[in-house]
């Protein structure tokens, strides 16, 4: 039984590192694309940056959820729960921002499209 616990712990630790790495990588790539988009003065800079950050945070949130599998005591559980709550709140705020930005861009595009079709 101890072997399986050790194996599970090792697998979860590797998965946590992988998810953390992917989350950081996605956020870095989104940031670089955001800088390029900002320099080009694209109207979709904020939207694309928010989507990249949301995706990166989803990976990081996944790693925190996996971390709950290997929690050893109650104080660790409280810490992990706090981190999950903060990351979930950030993700919700970013998704709300994405929704507002998409609505803003859709409303801005509609009048311009009607004028061109006349």
N, C-alpha and C positions, 0 to 999 in steps of 0.2 A: 504494500500500500504506500509506503514511503517513497518507493521508486516512482510511482505514478504522480504523486504530489510534486516531487522534484521535477519530473518531466513536464508537467503542466506549468509549473512556475517558470521553467526555462523557455517554453514555447510562448507563454504570455509575455515574458520579458523581451523576447525578440520581436514579437508583434507590436508591443508598446513602442520600442525603438523605431521600428519601421513606420508606424503611423505618425509618430512625432517627426521623424525625418521628412516624410511625405508632406505633412502639414506645413512645416517650415519651408520646404522647397516650393510648394504651391504659393505660399504667401510671398516669398522672394520673387518668384517669376511674375506674379500678379503686380508686385510693386515695380519691377523693372518695366513691364508692359505699361503700367500706369504712368510712369515717368515719360516714356516714349510717346504715349498718347497725349500727355499734357503738353509736351513740346510741340506736337503736331496740332495742338488746340482742338482735339476731337471733342464733340459734344457728349460722347459716351464714356469719357474718362472715369467719372465717378461711378457710373453703373458697372463698368467692367472691373474696376478696382474692387468695388464692394462684392461682386460675384466671386472674384478670386480670393478675397479675404474670407468670405463665407465658406468656400470650399476648403480652404486651409484649416479653418476653425473646426469644420466637421471632422477632419482627420484627427486633429488634436483632441476633440471631444471623444472620439472613438478610443483613443489611447487611454484617456482617463477612465472610461467605462471598463476597459480591459484591466486597468489597474485595480479596480474593485475586486477582481477575482483573487488577487494575491495579497489583499489587505490582511495584516496580522493582528491588529488590535483596534480598539474602538476609536482611539485618537487619530489613527491613520484614516479610518473610515470617515470621520468628521472632516478631516483635511481634504480628502478626495471628493467628498460630497460638496464641499464649498467650492472647490475648483470646478467641478462639473456644473454647479449652479451658475457660477460666473461666466463660464464659457457658453453655456446654454443661453444666458441672458444676452451676451454679446452676439451670438448667432441670431437670436430673435430680432435684436435691434438692427443688425445688418440686413436681414431679410425684409424687415419693414422699410428700411432705406431703399433697398432694391425695388420693392413694390412701388414706392413713391416716385422713384426716379423713372421707372418704366411708364408709370401713368403720366408723368410730366412730359416724357419724350413722345408718347402716343398723342397727347393732347396738342403738343407743339407741331407734330407732323400733319395732323388732320387738316388744318386750314391751308397749309402750303400745298397739299396734294389736290385739294378742291380747286384752287386757283389755276394749277397747271392743267387740269383736265378740261377747263372751260375753253 
